[in-house]
Amino acid sequence: MKIGIVCYPTFGGSGVLATELGMALSDKGYEVHFITYEQPVRLAQSFHPNIYFHEVKVPTYPLFDFPPYETALASAMVNVIVNQKLDLLHLHYAIPHASAAYFARQILKKTGQDIPFITTLHGTDITLVGRDATYAPVVTFSINESDAITAVSNSLREETFRSFNIEKEIHVIPNFVDIKRFYQADKDHFKQMLAPDGERILVHVSNFRSVKRVPDVIKIFDKVKKEIPAKLLMIGDGPERQHVEDLARSLGIYNDIRFLGKQEQISEILSIADLFLLPSETESFGLSALEGMACSVPLISSNAGGLPEINIDGKTGFMSDVGDIESMSQHAIYILSDEERLQQFKKEAIANAHSFERQRIIPMYEKLYCEVIASYNEQKSLAN
Ligand code: GMT
């Protein structure tokens, strides 16, 4: 089977998941074609003979204040579908991928070369950006035109039905983790460098957007540090970074925090962490936290969105209401202050991550692909 995957190539969770999916499918013998404007970050880390990358080029022109990416993407889809004889397109993040796919399909219908497309909803395409009135009509239409829709958590599925007039089923296929790459590796030399006096290591990974409530991470760390010797690793970059660096300085804890920026070898960093902080305002799933769990890192999170579907309160970590810094700090101190307790939480975190292991989840996508292709071809032959 030949599958086209359309995603954002950046460090964001939807692009990461799409790339992990493409790599998993290629390992199972599928031919995978990524169509996007840059080589997806995780794809660049290793070579996969069954994976092809088609760069969407958006030529500029003096008239264009806003170069039309969606048009360039739809044209790229048409070319790749025809030339590579794809069987299916799988779009990650609705905007603008689903509407571009609809457009591409309308073009291909003229020659009978059209194929089905599946849209996977990831989070902010529904919870923030998608429901903005600027985009909502196009998002609703193109989601409904998809041959199948998936969401990465039950919470996101429900939120989608609440926010949009969706006329078909949304299949929940949770995100997954490759436990062959995400496990607690022996990186004691790194730990020794970052926490030479045996301090506990807390970690936060995100794109530093306001939805992640990154200042809460700093405030929680400040409270933890008052009770327990600790260091904080901040991974990622984004609009809030300057603000939180300033906050750390004003609290006098900057020297105990490493702002490492965007990192590719994330599992090596997670391997030395004792606790993951994710106090998000909304979070459809929390893929980075799941990767943390696979590396045996318990999670202190808010209870927003899909987080209760990955964080088992009192076992893999704790959840608190959004903004309840006091409760999150107390829970962090509780876990970190007792070695035996910490080890127990670490064990539970790994066990939970294994229930989201990629071998368990990929067959759900494969089954859906087969069903969608069969039903599309049947409808096509009935129409002829
Ligand atoms: O916020 C991010 O991490 C990026 C964003 C994206 O769409 O690129 O992530 C969303 O999709 C991830 C993969 O499915 C989920 O794990 C994240 O929870 C989700 N982010 C939010 O809902 C805020």
Residues whose N, C-alpha, C, O or C-beta is under 5 A from the ligand:
A	BS01	GMT	G12 G13 S14 G15 L17 H122 G123 T124 V152 T282 E283 S284 F285 G286 L287
